[in-house]
């Protein structure tokens, strides 16, 4: 009997330790990308219980621009104001089911988690609430998308937890968002000075150093300005580079046109 009691204490201790670790940062592979969700552990309630949701704001709608950084946020909503702790994980996969793009964050309660971006040291709040938003998250699209990157899907989950220190009584919500590569991307130089300076380009979008597909680059600096190619640039023959009439384009770096 004493041995059974000791074993029970050990099991409880190990489970509590595992819960503590996961509130610090969740295990990878439970965003739904491979069919597995956080409900593998937080199994009290069904996935996507009615009245709750997880939503992402700031990621591109419809199509994405190569090499562009997108600031986004994740909001977790619950049906009642009875939650004290919130967690999340998100990842991006291409059509070959490979991780794609780069996540980053300045949020002190979020961090890179392998190929995912997840909560870090999830806070336990003093008062109950029905929603929470993780802000200052970022995803940067691949600078030189390959054929498999034409279609990208984000898989993300949110945990509306009760903050009781274990995995009992929590609610897990999941969602996805799909985007496509903007096939004929247009980059327009509108400032004056170096090619490498994002401020000289429309929407602060500098062309990636290697353009492998079709794209249009328009050099149109403001009056009496100029565009100075100060870096190495490779452009495929299927892309178009146009210098507006009467405008100046100086090449100091290497410009290579490839087949």
Residue pairs with C-beta under 8 A, 6 or more apart in sequence:
15 166
16 165
16 166
19 165
19 166
19 167
20 165
22 41
22 167
23 85
23 87
23 121
23 122
23 161
24 120
24 121
24 122
25 111
25 113
25 118
25 119
25 120
25 121
26 38
26 87
26 89
26 113
26 118
26 119
26 159
28 89
28 113
28 114
28 115
28 116
29 36
30 36
30 37
30 38
30 40
30 89
30 157
31 37
31 89
31 90
31 91
31 116
31 155
31 156
31 157
31 174
32 155
32 157
32 174
32 176
33 91
33 93
33 97
33 153
33 155
37 47
37 157
37 172
37 174
38 87
38 89
38 157
38 159
38 172
39 45
39 46
39 47
39 172
41 167
42 159
42 161
42 167
42 170
42 171
42 172
43 167
44 167
44 168
44 169
44 170
45 169
45 170
45 171
45 172
47 172
47 173
47 174
48 172
48 173
48 174
49 79
49 171
49 173
50 79
51 78
51 79
51 80
52 76
52 77
52 78
52 79
52 160
52 171
52 173
53 76
53 77
53 158
53 173
53 175
54 74
54 75
54 76
54 77
54 88
54 156
54 157
54 158
54 173
54 174
54 175
55 74
55 75
55 77
55 175
56 72
56 73
56 74
56 75
56 90
56 154
56 156
56 175
56 177
57 72
57 73
57 74
57 75
58 70
58 71
58 72
58 73
58 137
59 70
59 72
59 139
59 154
59 177
59 179
60 68
60 70
60 141
60 179
61 179
62 179
62 180
63 179
63 180
63 181
63 182
64 70
64 141
64 152
64 179
64 180
64 181
64 182
65 141
65 182
65 185
65 205
66 141
66 142
66 143
66 144
66 145
66 181
66 182
66 185
66 208
67 140
67 141
67 142
67 143
67 144
67 205
67 206
67 207
67 208
68 140
68 141
68 205
69 138
69 139
69 140
69 141
70 138
70 139
70 140
70 141
71 136
71 137
71 138
72 137
72 138
72 139
73 133
73 134
73 135
73 136
73 137
74 88
74 90
74 133
74 134
74 137
74 156
74 158
75 131
75 132
75 133
75 134
75 158
76 86
76 88
76 131
76 132
76 133
76 158
76 159
76 160
76 173
77 130
77 131
77 160
77 173
78 130
78 131
78 160
78 171
79 130
80 130
81 128
81 129
81 130
82 128
82 130
82 162
83 128
83 129
83 130
83 132
83 160
83 161
83 162
83 163
83 171
84 124
84 125
84 126
84 127
84 128
84 129
84 161
84 162
84 163
85 122
85 123
85 124
85 125
85 159
85 161
85 162
85 163
86 119
86 122
86 123
86 132
86 134
86 158
86 159
86 160
86 161
87 118
87 119
87 122
87 158
87 159
87 161
88 110
88 118
88 119
88 134
88 156
88 157
88 158
88 159
89 113
89 116
89 117
89 118
89 119
89 156
89 157
90 103
90 116
90 117
90 118
90 137
90 154
90 155
90 156
90 157
91 99
91 103
91 115
91 116
91 117
91 154
91 155
91 156
92 99
92 100
92 101
92 103
92 139
92 152
92 153
92 154
92 155
93 99
93 100
93 152
93 153
93 155
94 100
94 146
94 148
94 149
94 151
94 152
95 148
95 149
95 150
95 151
95 152
96 148
98 148
99 115
100 142
100 148
100 149
100 152
101 139
101 140
101 141
101 142
101 152
102 139
102 140
103 112
103 116
103 117
103 137
103 138
103 139
103 140
104 112
104 117
104 138
104 140
105 111
105 112
105 117
105 136
105 137
105 138
106 136
107 134
107 135
107 136
107 137
108 120
109 119
109 120
109 121
109 122
109 123
109 134
110 117
110 118
110 119
110 120
110 134
110 136
110 137
111 117
111 118
111 119
111 120
117 137
117 139
119 134
122 161
124 163
125 163
132 160
139 154
142 149
143 208
143 209
143 210
144 208
144 210
144 211
144 212
145 181
145 212
145 213
146 212
149 181
150 180
150 181
151 178
151 179
151 180
151 181
152 178
152 179
152 180
152 181
153 176
153 177
153 178
153 179
154 176
154 177
154 178
154 179
155 174
155 176
156 174
156 175
156 176
156 177
157 172
157 173
157 174
157 175
158 172
158 173
158 174
159 170
159 171
159 172
159 173
160 170
160 171
160 172
160 173
161 169
161 170
161 171
162 169
162 170
183 213
183 214
184 214
184 215
184 216
185 215
185 216
186 215
186 216
186 217
186 218
187 201
187 202
187 205
187 206
187 207
187 215
187 216
187 217
187 218
188 201
188 202
188 217
188 218
188 220
189 195
189 200
189 201
189 202
189 217
189 218
189 219
189 220
189 221
189 227
190 200
190 201
190 202
190 220
190 221
190 222
191 197
191 199
191 200
191 201
191 221
191 222
191 225
192 200
192 221
192 222
192 224
192 225
192 226
192 227
193 200
193 225
193 226
193 227
193 228
194 200
194 228
194 230
195 206
195 227
195 228
195 229
195 230
195 231
195 233
195 253
196 206
196 230
196 231
197 206
198 204
198 205
198 206
200 221
200 227
201 207
207 215
207 217
207 233
209 231
209 232
209 233
209 234
210 234
211 234
211 235
211 236
211 239
212 236
213 236
213 238
213 239
214 236
214 238
214 239
214 240
215 235
215 239
215 240
216 239
216 240
216 242
217 235
217 239
217 240
217 241
217 242
218 242
218 244
219 227
219 241
219 242
219 243
219 244
219 247
219 249
220 244
220 247
221 227
221 247
221 248
225 247
225 248
226 247
226 248
226 249
226 250
227 243
227 247
227 248
227 249
227 250
228 250
228 252
229 249
229 250
229 251
229 252
229 253
229 255
230 252
230 253
231 253
232 253
232 254
232 256
233 253
233 254
233 255
233 256
234 256
234 258
235 241
235 255
235 256
235 257
235 258
236 257
236 258
236 259
237 257
237 258
237 259
243 249
